[in-house]
Amino acid sequence: MSQIDKLLEIAMTSGASDLHISAGYCPCIRVDGSMKFLTDQPILTAEENMKILEGIMPERNLREFEQSWDTDFGYEIDGLGRFRVNAFNDSVGTGAVFRTIPPDLPRLDGLGLSFADTLRELSMHTKGLIIVTGPTGSGKSTTLAAMIDLINRTRTEHIITVEDPIEFSHKSLSCLINQREVHRHTRSFAGALRAALREDPDIVLLGEMRDLETTEIALETAETGHLVLATLHTNTATSTVDRIIDKFPAGRQNQIRTLLSNTLTAVISQTLCKRNDGGRVAAAEILIATSGVRAMIRDMKTHQLPTAIQVGSNVGMRSFTDSLYQLVVDGLISPREAYLKAVDKLSIEQKFDDAGIVVDKTLVHIVPEEPVADDISPEEMNSPEFLKERAWLLATNRMTPARNGEKAVALAQRAIDLSEQDAETLMILAAALAQNNDFRDAVDTIRQAIQEAKRSGDTERIPELKSQLTFYRKGQVHPGVFD
């Protein structure tokens, strides 16, 4: 099994949504929304990351990466799963993010969504435009996949999907499903949408309304009597409507308002929140295109849409504030989590005040400083292994307040005095020197560590040492690891 396959297996078994590989860092995974560094894995260099990507990247994407310095593609491991990959260059070198795609299609009933009934009703529509919005990683693709799965099992239609890349793979059940991937089966979203109109579709799933041309064709497709499901990177239902209109030149915006008011069926804006018992749960703002909502869009009164959402609960509408508040009342998320995820913080704070719910609004919790040398026993002061472990922690702990370069240098130097000067101990001393802003000495020490690793045959440590050398040459401390 290749190195990247092993890392992706770790990500999948850990329940991670993403795997990150960045030059100068050990691999990192996102679990339940939080980043976690895999400190038992070696630090990766830019060259190692590029070698990993060259081994799995399609030829077209290699060319695109050379020209544009970033690219998207899909990757699949038999028996493990599929992944959406974005490769990029940053200030340190080459990196990539692997988004895990669950092997099993999501079911609305199994997602635990409080608004599943509304999604079920929307899935029964035969025409119009349904937009699912939210930031990256908010579950948009999962929600749409669950809706397509429901349609596939309950209706007899022709579904065409246009994605970049294909994420969830659907098998035709009651419906015929054709899935097309941009740059693999079609050259562009807009081109695939134009072609779809000649392919006898009933439903079109559009991975993203990425540009003006694609947005316009999506609106026209919905106007001609098709059901169009699409995504957009906006945070609220109101901002979604404004974003679509603002894509177009000023001279065309009145026409687009009319077109959007006639075709829009619903906007579901969602975000994922950390559950109290582990995992994540979605909160959503839902706008349903009633006759009143259509008139607001058409008459340039989108500023009134939040009010329409507030009074439209009887038809399935809900605001982010109400959705988050209900998750707190149900005991699914903490008041702090709701406050942090709220778009209108004053509004949700008022609801909490009225209900007597106390909210911790501290945005950053300072981690207490790690106990330092004066709490070390005489026995520990004579243990090289203990001294190295404590010095490494003081030099590299990712929680900045726990670092102390001066004490780390003292402990690392004592460990060297008590034992053999090997590559590992020199590496620890270099990190301590860098944390103490002695970058010149850190560079000299890490070079000495590289020579010692070569002499002793400890070649597996050399890439990590060279990666650290890059940081110290730039006057940067060790990027840090978790305890």
Secondary structure, DSSP 4 states (H G I P E B T S, - for coil): --HHHHHHHHHHHTT-SEEEE-TTB--EEEETTEEEE-TTSPPBPHHHHHHHHHHHS-HHHHHHHHHHSEEEEEEEETTTEEEEEEEEE-SSSEEEEEEEE-SSPP-GGGTT-TTHHHHHHHTT-SSEEEEEE-STTSSHHHHHHHHHHHHHHH---EEEEEESS--SPPPPSSSEEEEEEBTTTBS-HHHHHHHHTTS--SEEEES---SHHHHHHHHHHHHTT-EEEEEE--SSHHHHHHHHHHTS-GGGHHHHHHHHHHHEEEEEEEEEEE-TTSSEEEEEEEEE--HHHHHHHHTT-GGGHHHHHHH-GGGT-B-HHHHHHHHHHTTSS-HHHHHHH-SSHHHHHHHHHHHT------S-PPPPPPP-GGG--HHHHT-HHHHHHHHHHHHHBSSGGG--HHHHHHHHHHHHHHS---HHHHHHHHHHHHHTT-HHHHHHHHHHHHHHHHHHT-GGGHHHHHHHHHHHHTT-----B--
